Amino acid sequence: MQCKDIIAFIEKKAPLFLQEDYDNSGLQWGNPDDEVQKVLVCLDLTQEAIDAAKKEGAQMILTHHPILFRPMKSIHTGFGKGAMLADCIREGICVYAAHTNYDTALNGLNDHLAATLELQDVEGLKEHYRESLYKLVVFIPTDSLEKVRQAIYDAGAGWIGNYSDCGFTAEGIGTFRPGEGSNPYIGQRGDLEKVREYRLETVVPGDRLNRVVETMLQVHPYEEVAYDVYRLDQPGHAYSLGRVGTLKNKLQEEEFITYVKEKLRVPNVRIIRRTQSEPISRVAVFCGSFDGDWKALNAKKADALVTGDLKYHDAQDLQQAGIFTIDAGHYHTEKLFIKGISDVLKKQFNDVIIVEHYGQDVFDYR
């Protein structure tokens, strides 16, 4: 297994186009061609995390927060980020970050947060990105159908909702006449050929279209491949910032505070109260720093918000909007990243050992 194999899997689950403009998700440093037997997963890349990776013999660190978040004008290898970079390079440790792309992704961090609070009927809080869809149609000789079809699906085509390998095939007769300079897979130059072929059609998300077409052309046996690509009018999957769902049972404010603290295993939280005292049923979650869009909460009829890193004036807006809010802290709303992505990696890669490193909250409470 190589670093690039794990990176490709992560970016299939959480494509980099989902990250915010200010973000720097992706490879932080290292050689994607390096072999990997062990991966350490953490929330923050700290010296403690690097020391744990060295002790465990990990060749790769997967972190949520990018350590190279802002451009570095110089690198001091004896202090701070520069020292950690140098340490990783000396030890041959590749570092990769899956940040806001994983927050937004389907079954990503906000979904983990909603699941931890046992919310039901979960939906997106507000649309962040809606993918475009294309129909790929390609004509394949009978003896190559399965090979080409599987390659297309492996490259990312054929997904409809939670269903994979979706496609349609129809058998027919293809005609062609090889000309001068051709090197036909079937037939002779100058002769009209009639070949039994299959028409394969499948759906492809826009961000995977180039990869799917390139893969198809590589494995297809014909010198000149007959294929069509159509832009579809129907919308693709909508990726959302935050989630909103319903509690199993309505809770009063004090009950809800206790409930959130127990579920997130957090000792202290900040509260923004409301004037009304109706029980809480519909809850929005927004891991890490809330973006301040209280209007989206009202549009989804949320009674409460669970988030972290609230700014003072955003808190005032939430109070005025009547949204009961729990700020559980950045660490405690995002530490779920470690187990969430580790479980997925363990299921996907049987030959790679996944080590979970939780570190600790940077804040201490008195």
C-alpha positions in Angstrom: 0.0 0.0 0.0 1.2 3.5 -0.8 0.3 6.9 0.6 -1.4 7.8 -2.7 -3.8 4.9 -2.4 -5.1 6.1 0.9 -5.2 9.7 -0.4 -7.2 8.6 -3.4 -9.7 6.8 -1.2 -10.1 9.8 1.2 -10.5 12.2 -1.7 -13.2 10.0 -3.2 -15.1 10.2 0.1 -14.3 13.9 0.6 -13.4 15.5 -2.7 -11.1 18.5 -2.4 -13.5 20.7 -4.4 -15.7 20.7 -1.3 -13.2 22.6 0.9 -13.7 26.3 1.6 -11.7 28.9 -0.4 -9.6 29.8 2.7 -8.7 26.1 3.4 -5.7 24.1 2.5 -6.8 20.5 2.7 -4.8 17.8 1.0 -1.1 16.7 1.1 0.8 18.9 3.5 4.2 17.2 2.8 5.7 13.9 2.0 6.0 11.5 -1.0 2.7 10.0 -2.1 4.7 7.0 -3.6 6.0 6.0 -0.1 4.8 2.7 1.2 2.5 2.6 4.2 1.9 -0.1 6.8 0.6 2.1 9.6 -1.4 5.4 9.7 -1.9 7.7 12.7 -5.1 9.7 12.7 -5.4 12.9 14.8 -7.3 16.1 15.0 -4.3 18.4 15.2 -0.7 17.9 14.0 1.2 18.5 17.2 4.7 17.4 18.3 2.9 15.0 20.6 1.1 13.5 17.6 4.4 13.2 15.7 6.1 11.6 18.6 3.2 9.1 18.8 3.6 8.3 15.1 7.3 7.8 15.5 6.7 5.5 18.5 4.1 3.5 16.6 6.2 3.3 13.5 3.6 5.1 11.3 4.6 6.2 7.9 1.6 8.5 7.4 -0.3 11.0 9.6 -3.9 11.9 8.7 -4.9 15.1 10.5 -8.2 17.1 10.3 -6.7 20.5 10.7 -4.0 21.5 8.1 -0.8 22.6 9.7 0.1 24.5 6.5 -2.9 26.8 6.7 -1.3 30.1 5.8 1.7 30.6 3.5 5.0 30.3 5.2 7.6 32.9 4.2 10.5 31.1 5.9 11.0 27.7 7.6 12.9 27.6 11.0 13.6 23.9 11.5 14.4 24.4 15.2 11.0 25.8 16.3 7.3 25.4 15.8 5.9 24.2 12.4 9.3 24.2 10.8 10.6 21.8 13.4 7.7 19.5 13.0 8.1 19.6 9.2 11.7 18.7 9.5 11.0 16.0 12.0 8.5 14.3 9.7 10.8 14.5 6.7 13.7 13.0 8.7 11.4 10.1 9.8 9.8 9.7 6.3 6.3 10.5 7.6 3.8 11.8 5.0 1.2 14.2 6.3 -2.3 14.7 4.8 -5.2 16.9 6.0 -8.9 16.4 5.4 -10.5 19.6 6.8 -13.6 21.5 5.5 -14.0 19.0 2.7 -14.6 16.3 5.3 -16.9 18.6 7.3 -19.1 18.9 4.3 -18.8 15.4 2.8 -21.6 12.8 2.9 -21.0 10.7 6.0 -18.4 13.3 7.1 -17.8 15.1 10.3 -21.1 16.9 10.6 -22.9 13.6 10.0 -20.8 12.1 12.8 -21.8 14.9 15.1 -25.5 14.5 14.2 -25.2 10.7 14.8 -23.5 11.2 18.1 -26.4 13.3 19.3 -28.7 10.6 17.9 -30.6 13.0 15.7 -33.3 11.5 13.4 -34.4 12.5 9.9 -31.1 14.3 9.4 -30.8 16.7 6.4 -28.4 19.4 5.2 -28.6 22.7 7.0 -27.8 24.8 3.9 -26.5 24.0 0.4 -22.8 24.5 -0.1 -22.2 22.8 -3.4 -24.4 20.9 -5.9 -22.6 18.5 -8.2 -23.2 18.4 -12.0 -24.1 15.1 -13.6 -23.2 13.7 -17.0 -24.2 10.6 -18.9 -21.4 8.6 -20.5 -22.3 6.3 -23.4 -19.6 4.0 -24.8 -19.7 1.2 -27.4 -17.7 -1.9 -26.4 -17.0 -5.3 -28.1 -18.5 -8.3 -26.4 -15.2 -9.7 -25.2 -14.2 -6.5 -23.4 -17.5 -5.5 -21.8 -16.8 -6.6 -18.2 -13.3 -5.2 -18.2 -14.3 -1.7 -19.4 -17.4 -1.5 -17.3 -15.6 -2.4 -14.1 -12.9 0.1 -14.8 -15.4 2.8 -15.4 -17.1 2.1 -12.1 -13.8 1.9 -10.2 -12.9 5.3 -11.5 -16.1 6.8 -9.9 -18.9 6.4 -12.3 -22.2 4.6 -11.7 -23.3 6.1 -8.4 -27.0 7.0 -7.8 -27.6 7.9 -4.2 -26.3 5.0 -2.1 -26.3 2.6 -5.0 -23.0 1.9 -6.9 -22.3 0.2 -10.2 -25.5 1.6 -11.8 -25.6 1.3 -15.6 -27.5 0.0 -18.5 -26.3 -2.2 -21.5 -28.0 -3.0 -24.8 -26.6 -5.3 -27.5 -26.4 -4.3 -31.1 -24.3 -4.2 -34.3 -21.6 -1.6 -34.8 -20.1 -0.8 -38.2 -16.8 0.7 -39.2 -14.3 0.6 -42.1 -10.6 0.9 -41.0 -8.7 3.4 -43.2 -5.1 4.0 -44.2 -2.8 4.3 -41.2 -5.2 2.5 -38.8 -4.4 -0.4 -36.6 -7.8 -2.0 -36.0 -8.4 -4.3 -33.0 -11.0 -6.1 -35.2 -11.2 -6.3 -39.0 -9.0 -5.4 -42.0 -8.1 -2.0 -43.5 -10.5 -1.1 -46.3 -13.2 -3.7 -45.4 -16.5 -2.7 -43.9 -16.8 -4.5 -40.5 -20.0 -5.4 -38.7 -19.3 -6.2 -35.1 -21.5 -7.3 -32.2 -21.1 -4.7 -29.5 -22.7 -3.5 -26.3 -23.9 0.1 -25.7 -23.0 0.9 -22.0 -24.4 4.0 -20.4 -23.9 5.2 -16.9 -24.0 8.4 -14.8 -20.8 10.3 -13.9 -20.5 13.3 -11.4 -18.8 16.3 -13.0 -15.7 16.2 -10.7 -15.0 12.6 -11.8 -15.7 12.9 -15.5 -12.2 13.4 -16.7 -10.8 10.6 -14.6 -13.6 8.2 -15.8 -13.1 9.0 -19.5 -9.4 8.7 -19.3 -9.7 5.4 -17.6 -12.2 4.2 -20.1 -9.9 5.1 -23.0 -7.0 3.4 -21.4 -8.7 0.0 -21.0 -10.9 0.0 -24.1 -9.4 -2.2 -26.8 -10.3 0.0 -29.8 -7.8 2.3 -31.4 -10.6 4.9 -31.9 -13.3 4.6 -29.2 -16.8 5.6 -30.0 -18.3 7.4 -27.0 -20.6 10.3 -26.1 -20.9 12.5 -23.0 -24.1 14.3 -22.2 -24.7 17.0 -19.6 -27.8 16.1 -17.6 -30.5 18.6 -16.5 -31.3 16.8 -13.3 -29.3 18.0 -10.3 -26.7 15.9 -8.6 -26.0 15.4 -4.9 -26.2 18.6 -2.8 -23.4 19.0 -0.3 -24.3 21.0 2.8 -22.7 23.0 5.5 -24.0 21.7 8.8 -26.9 19.3 9.5 -30.3 19.5 11.1 -32.4 16.7 12.6 -34.9 15.8 15.3 -34.3 14.5 18.8 -35.9 11.2 19.8 -37.6 13.0 22.7 -38.2 16.7 23.3 -36.0 18.1 26.0 -36.2 21.2 28.2 -33.1 23.5 28.0 -31.4 22.1 31.2 -32.1 18.6 30.0 -30.6 19.3 26.6 -27.5 20.8 28.1 -26.9 17.7 30.2 -27.7 15.5 27.1 -25.1 17.2 24.9 -22.4 17.1 27.6 -22.9 13.4 28.1 -23.0 12.6 24.4 -19.9 14.6 23.5 -18.2 13.8 26.8 -17.4 17.5 27.4 -17.1 18.9 31.0 -18.1 22.5 30.3 -20.1 24.3 27.6 -21.1 27.9 26.8 -24.8 28.6 26.6 -26.8 31.2 24.7 -30.3 31.2 26.1 -33.6 32.4 24.6 -36.5 34.3 26.0 -39.1 31.5 25.3 -39.1 28.3 27.2 -40.6 25.8 24.7 -39.0 22.3 24.7 -36.2 21.6 22.2 -36.9 19.2 19.4 -35.3 20.2 16.2 -31.5 20.6 16.5 -28.9 21.9 14.0 -25.2 20.9 14.3 -22.2 22.8 12.8 -18.9 21.3 13.8 -16.0 23.6 14.7 -16.5 27.3 14.1 -20.0 28.4 13.3 -20.2 30.6 10.1 -22.7 33.0 11.6 -25.6 32.3 9.2 -28.5 32.2 11.7 -31.0 32.7 8.9 -30.3 29.2 7.7 -31.3 27.9 11.2 -34.6 29.8 11.0 -35.3 28.5 7.5 -34.9 25.0 8.8 -37.0 25.8 11.9 -34.2 24.8 14.3 -34.9 25.2 18.0 -31.3 24.8 19.0 -27.7 24.8 17.6 -24.7 22.7 18.8 -21.4 24.2 17.5 -18.0 25.5 18.7 -15.9 28.6 18.6 -18.8 31.1 18.6 -17.9 34.8 18.1 -19.5 37.3 20.4 -21.6 39.2 17.8 -22.7 35.9 16.2 -23.8 34.8 19.6 -25.9 38.0 19.9 -27.5 37.3 16.5 -28.4 33.8 17.6 -29.9 35.1 20.8 -32.0 37.6 19.0 -33.1 34.9 16.5 -34.4 32.8 19.4 -31.9 29.9 18.8 -30.9 28.1 22.0 -27.2 27.5 21.4 -24.6 25.3 23.0 -20.9 26.1 22.2 -19.2 22.8 23.1 -15.9 24.0 21.9 -13.9 23.3 18.7 -12.1 20.3 20.0 -15.2 18.5 21.4 -17.3 19.0 18.3 -14.5 17.8 16.0 -12.7 15.1 18.0 -15.3 12.7 16.4 -13.2 13.0 13.2 -10.7 10.5 14.7 -12.9 7.6 15.2 -15.2 8.4 12.2 -12.5 8.3 9.6 -10.5 5.6 11.3 -13.5 3.2 11.2 -13.8 3.9 7.4 -10.1 3.3 6.8 -10.1 0.1 8.8 -12.9 -1.3 6.8 -11.3 -0.3 3.5 -7.7 -1.2 4.1 -7.2 -4.6 5.7 -3.4 -4.5 5.3 -2.9 -1.1 7.0 -2.9 -0.6 10.8 -4.8 2.5 11.9 -3.7 4.2 15.1 -6.1 6.7 16.8 -4.4 9.7 18.6 -6.8 12.0 20.5 -4.5 14.5 22.0 -6.3 17.0 24.2 -8.2 20.2 24.1 -5.9 23.2 24.0 -8.2 24.9 26.5 -8.2 24.2 30.3 -11.3 24.9 32.3 -11.3 26.0 36.0 
